[in-house]
Each structure stands twice: as C-alpha cells, then as structure tokens.
Amino acid sequence: MKDQTTTGGESTVLYGYLAQFDKVDELLVGAARVRDAGYTRWDAHTPFVIHGLDAAMGVKKTILPYIVFAGGLTGTTAGILLQWWTNAVDYPFLISGKPLFSLPANIPVAFETTILFAALSALVGMLALNGLPRLYHPLFRSRAFKRATDDHFFISIEAEDPLFDRESTRKLLESISGRPVEEVEDEV
C-alpha cells in the first residue's frame, strides 16, 4: 500500500524514487545493479539512445513483431476473401471463359490490405504495449527530471514494485548514483 499524505488540501501518494546520473557508464552500472536486485517496476530515462541499456536493464524482446505479422496475415486473408466473395459468389460475372476467381489477378489488392492491416496493427500494438496515450506522468513533477531531455540520466523505481521498501530502495539508489535520491509524489 502506498503512503498517502495531505498538504494544503492536496492529497498525494509516493510514486517512487528518482536517482540522477551524470555519465552513461554510471547509468549502465546502475541499471545492472537495479536489475540484479530484482526490481521489476523501474525505468531508465536518457536524452538519447544508449546502446547496451536494454541488456543492462534486462529488457525482454517485444511481442510487437508477432502482432504485426498477425495483422498482415489478417489483411492478406481479408483482401483475398473479399475479392473471392465479390467476384465468385455475390456477383459472378463470366467474361470470355475466364475463371470466376484467379489468385494472380487478386494479388495487388491482397498486398495492399496486407500493408494496411500490418501498419495499423503496428500502431495500435505499440500504443497498447507502451500504455499510451498518457498525457501526464508523476515524474513530470520533478524539477531535476526536466534535464532528462538535455544532459542527465535517471533511474526511477516505482513504489508499486513488489520489492520496494523506503529504506532499502533509497540506500540502493544512493549507493549507485552517489547523490541524494528524490522522492516523487503523485496526486490521488
């Protein structure tokens, strides 16, 4: 259960802790230490892509390619079935002895529906897997976090993590970053 406090009529709960780093190497070491400690609800925030950060965090491969493949396969099937239904079943029109349904003639539409469904499933799948759209995040309340888009690196651990403990988590982050750890609160 989160600790709830009330100040000035505003009720807040502890969202988690935020640790700040100055260098990429420090962040990578810190991410590996947090991963090895067993935390699962945490993230690293950087102003640019850092190669090796996913491995240091222990991030698993995404299922998005499978979602996109399923969307593309659905598009292919839908395109071919639509053309088969309209040309061979719903309104058969025999022209010069040609077959009512011929796969080569229907490839362009099937290709286009494959691309359309794959692209839409990629967009919807990415948004769903990332929990977007999310217009507000508790870390936006931190003054130091504004530097995450400029020149500093951060690790945040959420209070909802099963291993989260106010003292031990704070000590871990302070030992990693060598700086005071910031408590981040969220409105209820």
PyMOL commands that place a pseudoatom at each C-alpha (Angstrom):
pseudoatom trace, name=CA, resn=MET, resi=1, chain=A, elem=C, hetatm=0, pos=[0.000, 0.000, 0.000]
pseudoatom trace, name=CA, resn=LYS, resi=2, chain=A, elem=C, hetatm=0, pos=[1.252, 3.450, -0.866]
pseudoatom trace, name=CA, resn=ASP, resi=3, chain=A, elem=C, hetatm=0, pos=[1.882, 6.058, 1.794]
pseudoatom trace, name=CA, resn=GLN, resi=4, chain=A, elem=C, hetatm=0, pos=[-0.658, 8.866, 1.457]
pseudoatom trace, name=CA, resn=THR, resi=5, chain=A, elem=C, hetatm=0, pos=[-0.070, 12.420, 2.652]
pseudoatom trace, name=CA, resn=THR, resi=6, chain=A, elem=C, hetatm=0, pos=[-2.184, 15.560, 2.526]
pseudoatom trace, name=CA, resn=THR, resi=7, chain=A, elem=C, hetatm=0, pos=[-0.665, 19.028, 2.192]
pseudoatom trace, name=CA, resn=GLY, resi=8, chain=A, elem=C, hetatm=0, pos=[-2.638, 22.198, 1.555]
pseudoatom trace, name=CA, resn=GLY, resi=9, chain=A, elem=C, hetatm=0, pos=[-5.793, 20.332, 0.554]
pseudoatom trace, name=CA, resn=GLU, resi=10, chain=A, elem=C, hetatm=0, pos=[-3.864, 18.259, -1.999]
pseudoatom trace, name=CA, resn=SER, resi=11, chain=A, elem=C, hetatm=0, pos=[-3.671, 14.523, -1.365]
pseudoatom trace, name=CA, resn=THR, resi=12, chain=A, elem=C, hetatm=0, pos=[-0.559, 12.767, -2.690]
pseudoatom trace, name=CA, resn=VAL, resi=13, chain=A, elem=C, hetatm=0, pos=[0.952, 9.303, -2.624]
pseudoatom trace, name=CA, resn=LEU, resi=14, chain=A, elem=C, hetatm=0, pos=[4.539, 8.213, -3.084]
pseudoatom trace, name=CA, resn=TYR, resi=15, chain=A, elem=C, hetatm=0, pos=[5.071, 7.297, -6.740]
pseudoatom trace, name=CA, resn=GLY, resi=16, chain=A, elem=C, hetatm=0, pos=[8.667, 6.190, -6.276]
pseudoatom trace, name=CA, resn=TYR, resi=17, chain=A, elem=C, hetatm=0, pos=[12.286, 7.292, -6.154]
pseudoatom trace, name=CA, resn=LEU, resi=18, chain=A, elem=C, hetatm=0, pos=[14.359, 9.078, -8.768]
pseudoatom trace, name=CA, resn=ALA, resi=19, chain=A, elem=C, hetatm=0, pos=[18.154, 8.788, -8.931]
pseudoatom trace, name=CA, resn=GLN, resi=20, chain=A, elem=C, hetatm=0, pos=[20.265, 11.082, -11.114]
pseudoatom trace, name=CA, resn=PHE, resi=21, chain=A, elem=C, hetatm=0, pos=[23.465, 10.219, -13.022]
pseudoatom trace, name=CA, resn=ASP, resi=22, chain=A, elem=C, hetatm=0, pos=[25.957, 12.382, -14.908]
pseudoatom trace, name=CA, resn=LYS, resi=23, chain=A, elem=C, hetatm=0, pos=[27.567, 9.795, -17.189]
pseudoatom trace, name=CA, resn=VAL, resi=24, chain=A, elem=C, hetatm=0, pos=[26.379, 6.963, -19.414]
pseudoatom trace, name=CA, resn=ASP, resi=25, chain=A, elem=C, hetatm=0, pos=[28.703, 4.436, -17.774]
pseudoatom trace, name=CA, resn=GLU, resi=26, chain=A, elem=C, hetatm=0, pos=[27.278, 5.243, -14.333]
pseudoatom trace, name=CA, resn=LEU, resi=27, chain=A, elem=C, hetatm=0, pos=[23.744, 4.714, -15.660]
pseudoatom trace, name=CA, resn=LEU, resi=28, chain=A, elem=C, hetatm=0, pos=[24.632, 1.354, -17.222]
pseudoatom trace, name=CA, resn=VAL, resi=29, chain=A, elem=C, hetatm=0, pos=[26.220, 0.124, -13.986]
pseudoatom trace, name=CA, resn=GLY, resi=30, chain=A, elem=C, hetatm=0, pos=[23.243, 1.439, -12.004]
pseudoatom trace, name=CA, resn=ALA, resi=31, chain=A, elem=C, hetatm=0, pos=[20.745, -0.243, -14.317]
pseudoatom trace, name=CA, resn=ALA, resi=32, chain=A, elem=C, hetatm=0, pos=[22.546, -3.572, -13.972]
pseudoatom trace, name=CA, resn=ARG, resi=33, chain=A, elem=C, hetatm=0, pos=[22.563, -3.237, -10.165]
pseudoatom trace, name=CA, resn=VAL, resi=34, chain=A, elem=C, hetatm=0, pos=[18.834, -2.449, -10.027]
pseudoatom trace, name=CA, resn=ARG, resi=35, chain=A, elem=C, hetatm=0, pos=[18.127, -5.374, -12.374]
pseudoatom trace, name=CA, resn=ASP, resi=36, chain=A, elem=C, hetatm=0, pos=[20.262, -7.710, -10.257]
pseudoatom trace, name=CA, resn=ALA, resi=37, chain=A, elem=C, hetatm=0, pos=[18.465, -6.535, -7.097]
pseudoatom trace, name=CA, resn=GLY, resi=38, chain=A, elem=C, hetatm=0, pos=[15.270, -7.963, -8.623]
pseudoatom trace, name=CA, resn=TYR, resi=39, chain=A, elem=C, hetatm=0, pos=[13.186, -4.833, -9.175]
pseudoatom trace, name=CA, resn=THR, resi=40, chain=A, elem=C, hetatm=0, pos=[10.582, -5.137, -11.930]
pseudoatom trace, name=CA, resn=ARG, resi=41, chain=A, elem=C, hetatm=0, pos=[8.742, -1.783, -11.934]
pseudoatom trace, name=CA, resn=TRP, resi=42, chain=A, elem=C, hetatm=0, pos=[11.518, 0.640, -12.823]
pseudoatom trace, name=CA, resn=ASP, resi=43, chain=A, elem=C, hetatm=0, pos=[12.867, 2.510, -15.817]
pseudoatom trace, name=CA, resn=ALA, resi=44, chain=A, elem=C, hetatm=0, pos=[15.909, 4.392, -17.099]
pseudoatom trace, name=CA, resn=HIS, resi=45, chain=A, elem=C, hetatm=0, pos=[15.464, 7.827, -18.668]
pseudoatom trace, name=CA, resn=THR, resi=46, chain=A, elem=C, hetatm=0, pos=[18.035, 9.269, -21.076]
pseudoatom trace, name=CA, resn=PRO, resi=47, chain=A, elem=C, hetatm=0, pos=[18.249, 12.199, -23.506]
pseudoatom trace, name=CA, resn=PHE, resi=48, chain=A, elem=C, hetatm=0, pos=[19.464, 9.909, -26.307]
pseudoatom trace, name=CA, resn=VAL, resi=49, chain=A, elem=C, hetatm=0, pos=[19.680, 6.233, -27.217]
pseudoatom trace, name=CA, resn=ILE, resi=50, chain=A, elem=C, hetatm=0, pos=[22.257, 4.288, -25.221]
pseudoatom trace, name=CA, resn=HIS, resi=51, chain=A, elem=C, hetatm=0, pos=[23.435, 1.065, -26.800]
pseudoatom trace, name=CA, resn=GLY, resi=52, chain=A, elem=C, hetatm=0, pos=[23.529, -1.738, -24.262]
pseudoatom trace, name=CA, resn=LEU, resi=53, chain=A, elem=C, hetatm=0, pos=[20.949, -0.187, -21.932]
pseudoatom trace, name=CA, resn=ASP, resi=54, chain=A, elem=C, hetatm=0, pos=[18.312, -2.796, -22.783]
pseudoatom trace, name=CA, resn=ALA, resi=55, chain=A, elem=C, hetatm=0, pos=[20.733, -5.568, -21.857]
pseudoatom trace, name=CA, resn=ALA, resi=56, chain=A, elem=C, hetatm=0, pos=[21.757, -3.779, -18.654]
pseudoatom trace, name=CA, resn=MET, resi=57, chain=A, elem=C, hetatm=0, pos=[18.076, -3.390, -17.722]
pseudoatom trace, name=CA, resn=GLY, resi=58, chain=A, elem=C, hetatm=0, pos=[17.226, -6.979, -18.649]
pseudoatom trace, name=CA, resn=VAL, resi=59, chain=A, elem=C, hetatm=0, pos=[14.523, -5.863, -21.084]
pseudoatom trace, name=CA, resn=LYS, resi=60, chain=A, elem=C, hetatm=0, pos=[12.910, -8.808, -22.849]
pseudoatom trace, name=CA, resn=LYS, resi=61, chain=A, elem=C, hetatm=0, pos=[12.150, -8.872, -26.559]
pseudoatom trace, name=CA, resn=THR, resi=62, chain=A, elem=C, hetatm=0, pos=[8.816, -7.359, -27.530]
pseudoatom trace, name=CA, resn=ILE, resi=63, chain=A, elem=C, hetatm=0, pos=[5.867, -9.270, -28.962]
pseudoatom trace, name=CA, resn=LEU, resi=64, chain=A, elem=C, hetatm=0, pos=[5.155, -6.444, -31.418]
pseudoatom trace, name=CA, resn=PRO, resi=65, chain=A, elem=C, hetatm=0, pos=[6.578, -8.308, -34.475]
pseudoatom trace, name=CA, resn=TYR, resi=66, chain=A, elem=C, hetatm=0, pos=[4.113, -11.141, -33.855]
pseudoatom trace, name=CA, resn=ILE, resi=67, chain=A, elem=C, hetatm=0, pos=[1.248, -8.651, -33.589]
pseudoatom trace, name=CA, resn=VAL, resi=68, chain=A, elem=C, hetatm=0, pos=[2.305, -7.019, -36.868]
pseudoatom trace, name=CA, resn=PHE, resi=69, chain=A, elem=C, hetatm=0, pos=[2.624, -10.432, -38.572]
pseudoatom trace, name=CA, resn=ALA, resi=70, chain=A, elem=C, hetatm=0, pos=[-0.856, -11.425, -37.380]
pseudoatom trace, name=CA, resn=GLY, resi=71, chain=A, elem=C, hetatm=0, pos=[-2.232, -8.110, -38.655]
pseudoatom trace, name=CA, resn=GLY, resi=72, chain=A, elem=C, hetatm=0, pos=[-0.570, -8.599, -42.040]
pseudoatom trace, name=CA, resn=LEU, resi=73, chain=A, elem=C, hetatm=0, pos=[-1.842, -12.167, -42.302]
pseudoatom trace, name=CA, resn=THR, resi=74, chain=A, elem=C, hetatm=0, pos=[-5.327, -10.957, -41.427]
pseudoatom trace, name=CA, resn=GLY, resi=75, chain=A, elem=C, hetatm=0, pos=[-5.049, -8.288, -44.130]
pseudoatom trace, name=CA, resn=THR, resi=76, chain=A, elem=C, hetatm=0, pos=[-3.983, -10.824, -46.750]
pseudoatom trace, name=CA, resn=THR, resi=77, chain=A, elem=C, hetatm=0, pos=[-6.819, -13.154, -45.819]
pseudoatom trace, name=CA, resn=ALA, resi=78, chain=A, elem=C, hetatm=0, pos=[-9.375, -10.344, -45.733]
pseudoatom trace, name=CA, resn=GLY, resi=79, chain=A, elem=C, hetatm=0, pos=[-8.252, -8.999, -49.130]
pseudoatom trace, name=CA, resn=ILE, resi=80, chain=A, elem=C, hetatm=0, pos=[-8.399, -12.379, -50.842]
pseudoatom trace, name=CA, resn=LEU, resi=81, chain=A, elem=C, hetatm=0, pos=[-11.713, -13.355, -49.229]
pseudoatom trace, name=CA, resn=LEU, resi=82, chain=A, elem=C, hetatm=0, pos=[-13.284, -10.019, -50.133]
pseudoatom trace, name=CA, resn=GLN, resi=83, chain=A, elem=C, hetatm=0, pos=[-12.302, -10.399, -53.777]
pseudoatom trace, name=CA, resn=TRP, resi=84, chain=A, elem=C, hetatm=0, pos=[-13.350, -14.037, -53.890]
pseudoatom trace, name=CA, resn=TRP, resi=85, chain=A, elem=C, hetatm=0, pos=[-16.741, -13.218, -52.358]
pseudoatom trace, name=CA, resn=THR, resi=86, chain=A, elem=C, hetatm=0, pos=[-17.454, -10.265, -54.637]
pseudoatom trace, name=CA, resn=ASN, resi=87, chain=A, elem=C, hetatm=0, pos=[-16.210, -11.934, -57.874]
pseudoatom trace, name=CA, resn=ALA, resi=88, chain=A, elem=C, hetatm=0, pos=[-17.142, -15.590, -57.448]
pseudoatom trace, name=CA, resn=VAL, resi=89, chain=A, elem=C, hetatm=0, pos=[-20.085, -15.711, -55.035]
pseudoatom trace, name=CA, resn=ASP, resi=90, chain=A, elem=C, hetatm=0, pos=[-22.001, -12.465, -54.668]
pseudoatom trace, name=CA, resn=TYR, resi=91, chain=A, elem=C, hetatm=0, pos=[-21.882, -11.267, -58.265]
pseudoatom trace, name=CA, resn=PRO, resi=92, chain=A, elem=C, hetatm=0, pos=[-20.350, -13.898, -60.562]
pseudoatom trace, name=CA, resn=PHE, resi=93, chain=A, elem=C, hetatm=0, pos=[-19.667, -12.409, -63.964]
pseudoatom trace, name=CA, resn=LEU, resi=94, chain=A, elem=C, hetatm=0, pos=[-18.291, -14.773, -66.580]
pseudoatom trace, name=CA, resn=ILE, resi=95, chain=A, elem=C, hetatm=0, pos=[-16.122, -12.947, -69.116]
pseudoatom trace, name=CA, resn=SER, resi=96, chain=A, elem=C, hetatm=0, pos=[-14.697, -14.812, -72.141]
pseudoatom trace, name=CA, resn=GLY, resi=97, chain=A, elem=C, hetatm=0, pos=[-14.482, -18.086, -70.260]
pseudoatom trace, name=CA, resn=LYS, resi=98, chain=A, elem=C, hetatm=0, pos=[-12.112, -16.742, -67.629]
pseudoatom trace, name=CA, resn=PRO, resi=99, chain=A, elem=C, hetatm=0, pos=[-12.371, -18.269, -64.141]
pseudoatom trace, name=CA, resn=LEU, resi=100, chain=A, elem=C, hetatm=0, pos=[-14.570, -16.524, -61.581]
pseudoatom trace, name=CA, resn=PHE, resi=101, chain=A, elem=C, hetatm=0, pos=[-11.627, -16.305, -59.176]
pseudoatom trace, name=CA, resn=SER, resi=102, chain=A, elem=C, hetatm=0, pos=[-7.949, -16.222, -60.120]
pseudoatom trace, name=CA, resn=LEU, resi=103, chain=A, elem=C, hetatm=0, pos=[-5.312, -15.646, -57.471]
pseudoatom trace, name=CA, resn=PRO, resi=104, chain=A, elem=C, hetatm=0, pos=[-2.760, -13.782, -59.658]
pseudoatom trace, name=CA, resn=ALA, resi=105, chain=A, elem=C, hetatm=0, pos=[-5.355, -11.173, -60.582]
pseudoatom trace, name=CA, resn=ASN, resi=106, chain=A, elem=C, hetatm=0, pos=[-6.074, -10.510, -56.922]
pseudoatom trace, name=CA, resn=ILE, resi=107, chain=A, elem=C, hetatm=0, pos=[-2.506, -10.134, -55.639]
pseudoatom trace, name=CA, resn=PRO, resi=108, chain=A, elem=C, hetatm=0, pos=[-2.341, -6.298, -55.810]
pseudoatom trace, name=CA, resn=VAL, resi=109, chain=A, elem=C, hetatm=0, pos=[-5.377, -5.805, -53.557]
pseudoatom trace, name=CA, resn=ALA, resi=110, chain=A, elem=C, hetatm=0, pos=[-4.210, -8.558, -51.182]
pseudoatom trace, name=CA, resn=PHE, resi=111, chain=A, elem=C, hetatm=0, pos=[-0.787, -6.889, -50.989]
pseudoatom trace, name=CA, resn=GLU, resi=112, chain=A, elem=C, hetatm=0, pos=[-2.317, -3.501, -50.187]
pseudoatom trace, name=CA, resn=THR, resi=113, chain=A, elem=C, hetatm=0, pos=[-4.602, -4.891, -47.477]
pseudoatom trace, name=CA, resn=THR, resi=114, chain=A, elem=C, hetatm=0, pos=[-1.621, -6.750, -46.004]
pseudoatom trace, name=CA, resn=ILE, resi=115, chain=A, elem=C, hetatm=0, pos=[0.334, -3.494, -45.713]
pseudoatom trace, name=CA, resn=LEU, resi=116, chain=A, elem=C, hetatm=0, pos=[-2.677, -1.590, -44.364]
pseudoatom trace, name=CA, resn=PHE, resi=117, chain=A, elem=C, hetatm=0, pos=[-3.535, -4.129, -41.658]
pseudoatom trace, name=CA, resn=ALA, resi=118, chain=A, elem=C, hetatm=0, pos=[0.135, -4.609, -40.669]
pseudoatom trace, name=CA, resn=ALA, resi=119, chain=A, elem=C, hetatm=0, pos=[0.682, -0.854, -40.324]
pseudoatom trace, name=CA, resn=LEU, resi=120, chain=A, elem=C, hetatm=0, pos=[-2.499, -0.361, -38.293]
pseudoatom trace, name=CA, resn=SER, resi=121, chain=A, elem=C, hetatm=0, pos=[-1.692, -3.311, -36.023]
pseudoatom trace, name=CA, resn=ALA, resi=122, chain=A, elem=C, hetatm=0, pos=[1.843, -1.923, -35.520]
pseudoatom trace, name=CA, resn=LEU, resi=123, chain=A, elem=C, hetatm=0, pos=[0.442, 1.442, -34.467]
pseudoatom trace, name=CA, resn=VAL, resi=124, chain=A, elem=C, hetatm=0, pos=[-2.280, 0.076, -32.181]
pseudoatom trace, name=CA, resn=GLY, resi=125, chain=A, elem=C, hetatm=0, pos=[0.020, -2.630, -30.770]
pseudoatom trace, name=CA, resn=MET, resi=126, chain=A, elem=C, hetatm=0, pos=[2.788, -0.136, -29.992]
pseudoatom trace, name=CA, resn=LEU, resi=127, chain=A, elem=C, hetatm=0, pos=[0.378, 2.243, -28.288]
pseudoatom trace, name=CA, resn=ALA, resi=128, chain=A, elem=C, hetatm=0, pos=[-1.196, -0.576, -26.243]
pseudoatom trace, name=CA, resn=LEU, resi=129, chain=A, elem=C, hetatm=0, pos=[2.124, -2.145, -25.204]
pseudoatom trace, name=CA, resn=ASN, resi=130, chain=A, elem=C, hetatm=0, pos=[3.525, 1.241, -24.148]
pseudoatom trace, name=CA, resn=GLY, resi=131, chain=A, elem=C, hetatm=0, pos=[0.397, 2.201, -22.223]
pseudoatom trace, name=CA, resn=LEU, resi=132, chain=A, elem=C, hetatm=0, pos=[-0.152, 5.239, -24.412]
pseudoatom trace, name=CA, resn=PRO, resi=133, chain=A, elem=C, hetatm=0, pos=[-1.587, 7.769, -24.778]
pseudoatom trace, name=CA, resn=ARG, resi=134, chain=A, elem=C, hetatm=0, pos=[-0.521, 9.002, -21.365]
pseudoatom trace, name=CA, resn=LEU, resi=135, chain=A, elem=C, hetatm=0, pos=[-0.621, 12.755, -21.167]
pseudoatom trace, name=CA, resn=TYR, resi=136, chain=A, elem=C, hetatm=0, pos=[0.723, 13.022, -17.609]
pseudoatom trace, name=CA, resn=HIS, resi=137, chain=A, elem=C, hetatm=0, pos=[3.377, 11.165, -15.659]
pseudoatom trace, name=CA, resn=PRO, resi=138, chain=A, elem=C, hetatm=0, pos=[4.291, 11.725, -11.987]
pseudoatom trace, name=CA, resn=LEU, resi=139, chain=A, elem=C, hetatm=0, pos=[7.957, 12.218, -12.917]
pseudoatom trace, name=CA, resn=PHE, resi=140, chain=A, elem=C, hetatm=0, pos=[6.976, 15.455, -14.669]
pseudoatom trace, name=CA, resn=ARG, resi=141, chain=A, elem=C, hetatm=0, pos=[6.574, 16.984, -11.181]
pseudoatom trace, name=CA, resn=SER, resi=142, chain=A, elem=C, hetatm=0, pos=[10.305, 16.623, -10.525]
pseudoatom trace, name=CA, resn=ARG, resi=143, chain=A, elem=C, hetatm=0, pos=[12.352, 19.716, -11.257]
pseudoatom trace, name=CA, resn=ALA, resi=144, chain=A, elem=C, hetatm=0, pos=[15.533, 17.688, -11.820]
pseudoatom trace, name=CA, resn=PHE, resi=145, chain=A, elem=C, hetatm=0, pos=[13.781, 15.369, -14.288]
pseudoatom trace, name=CA, resn=LYS, resi=146, chain=A, elem=C, hetatm=0, pos=[13.485, 18.227, -16.771]
pseudoatom trace, name=CA, resn=ARG, resi=147, chain=A, elem=C, hetatm=0, pos=[17.179, 17.622, -17.533]
pseudoatom trace, name=CA, resn=ALA, resi=148, chain=A, elem=C, hetatm=0, pos=[16.380, 14.102, -18.797]
pseudoatom trace, name=CA, resn=THR, resi=149, chain=A, elem=C, hetatm=0, pos=[15.866, 15.580, -22.257]
pseudoatom trace, name=CA, resn=ASP, resi=150, chain=A, elem=C, hetatm=0, pos=[19.081, 17.613, -22.099]
pseudoatom trace, name=CA, resn=ASP, resi=151, chain=A, elem=C, hetatm=0, pos=[22.161, 16.201, -20.395]
pseudoatom trace, name=CA, resn=HIS, resi=152, chain=A, elem=C, hetatm=0, pos=[21.351, 13.950, -17.425]
pseudoatom trace, name=CA, resn=PHE, resi=153, chain=A, elem=C, hetatm=0, pos=[20.377, 10.336, -16.925]
pseudoatom trace, name=CA, resn=PHE, resi=154, chain=A, elem=C, hetatm=0, pos=[17.873, 8.953, -14.429]
pseudoatom trace, name=CA, resn=ILE, resi=155, chain=A, elem=C, hetatm=0, pos=[16.630, 5.715, -12.936]
pseudoatom trace, name=CA, resn=SER, resi=156, chain=A, elem=C, hetatm=0, pos=[13.189, 5.666, -11.363]
pseudoatom trace, name=CA, resn=ILE, resi=157, chain=A, elem=C, hetatm=0, pos=[11.811, 2.866, -9.216]
pseudoatom trace, name=CA, resn=GLU, resi=158, chain=A, elem=C, hetatm=0, pos=[8.066, 2.790, -8.635]
pseudoatom trace, name=CA, resn=ALA, resi=159, chain=A, elem=C, hetatm=0, pos=[6.593, 2.321, -5.170]
pseudoatom trace, name=CA, resn=GLU, resi=160, chain=A, elem=C, hetatm=0, pos=[4.299, -0.352, -6.630]
pseudoatom trace, name=CA, resn=ASP, resi=161, chain=A, elem=C, hetatm=0, pos=[7.263, -2.655, -7.192]
pseudoatom trace, name=CA, resn=PRO, resi=162, chain=A, elem=C, hetatm=0, pos=[6.933, -5.778, -5.007]
pseudoatom trace, name=CA, resn=LEU, resi=163, chain=A, elem=C, hetatm=0, pos=[10.481, -5.301, -3.629]
pseudoatom trace, name=CA, resn=PHE, resi=164, chain=A, elem=C, hetatm=0, pos=[10.059, -1.581, -2.921]
pseudoatom trace, name=CA, resn=ASP, resi=165, chain=A, elem=C, hetatm=0, pos=[10.962, -0.606, 0.619]
pseudoatom trace, name=CA, resn=ARG, resi=166, chain=A, elem=C, hetatm=0, pos=[11.506, 3.046, 1.553]
pseudoatom trace, name=CA, resn=GLU, resi=167, chain=A, elem=C, hetatm=0, pos=[14.847, 2.495, 3.266]
pseudoatom trace, name=CA, resn=SER, resi=168, chain=A, elem=C, hetatm=0, pos=[16.445, -0.320, 1.286]
pseudoatom trace, name=CA, resn=THR, resi=169, chain=A, elem=C, hetatm=0, pos=[15.437, 1.107, -2.093]
pseudoatom trace, name=CA, resn=ARG, resi=170, chain=A, elem=C, hetatm=0, pos=[16.717, 4.557, -1.144]
pseudoatom trace, name=CA, resn=LYS, resi=171, chain=A, elem=C, hetatm=0, pos=[20.028, 3.099, 0.070]
pseudoatom trace, name=CA, resn=LEU, resi=172, chain=A, elem=C, hetatm=0, pos=[20.432, 1.083, -3.123]
pseudoatom trace, name=CA, resn=LEU, resi=173, chain=A, elem=C, hetatm=0, pos=[19.863, 4.109, -5.360]
pseudoatom trace, name=CA, resn=GLU, resi=174, chain=A, elem=C, hetatm=0, pos=[22.117, 6.357, -3.248]
pseudoatom trace, name=CA, resn=SER, resi=175, chain=A, elem=C, hetatm=0, pos=[24.904, 3.765, -3.347]
pseudoatom trace, name=CA, resn=ILE, resi=176, chain=A, elem=C, hetatm=0, pos=[24.584, 3.560, -7.138]
pseudoatom trace, name=CA, resn=SER, resi=177, chain=A, elem=C, hetatm=0, pos=[24.318, 7.257, -8.000]
pseudoatom trace, name=CA, resn=GLY, resi=178, chain=A, elem=C, hetatm=0, pos=[26.297, 8.811, -5.148]
pseudoatom trace, name=CA, resn=ARG, resi=179, chain=A, elem=C, hetatm=0, pos=[23.706, 11.598, -4.953]
pseudoatom trace, name=CA, resn=PRO, resi=180, chain=A, elem=C, hetatm=0, pos=[20.635, 12.190, -2.830]
pseudoatom trace, name=CA, resn=VAL, resi=181, chain=A, elem=C, hetatm=0, pos=[17.596, 10.323, -4.121]
pseudoatom trace, name=CA, resn=GLU, resi=182, chain=A, elem=C, hetatm=0, pos=[14.448, 12.321, -4.834]
pseudoatom trace, name=CA, resn=GLU, resi=183, chain=A, elem=C, hetatm=0, pos=[11.027, 11.165, -3.657]
pseudoatom trace, name=CA, resn=VAL, resi=184, chain=A, elem=C, hetatm=0, pos=[8.451, 11.581, -6.404]
pseudoatom trace, name=CA, resn=GLU, resi=185, chain=A, elem=C, hetatm=0, pos=[4.850, 12.029, -5.370]
pseudoatom trace, name=CA, resn=ASP, resi=186, chain=A, elem=C, hetatm=0, pos=[1.680, 11.649, -7.400]
pseudoatom trace, name=CA, resn=GLU, resi=187, chain=A, elem=C, hetatm=0, pos=[-1.726, 13.189, -6.891]
pseudoatom trace, name=CA, resn=VAL, resi=188, chain=A, elem=C, hetatm=0, pos=[-4.516, 10.894, -5.807]
for i in range(1, 188): cmd.bond("trace and resi %d" % i, "trace and resi %d" % (i + 1))
show_as sticks, trace
zoom trace
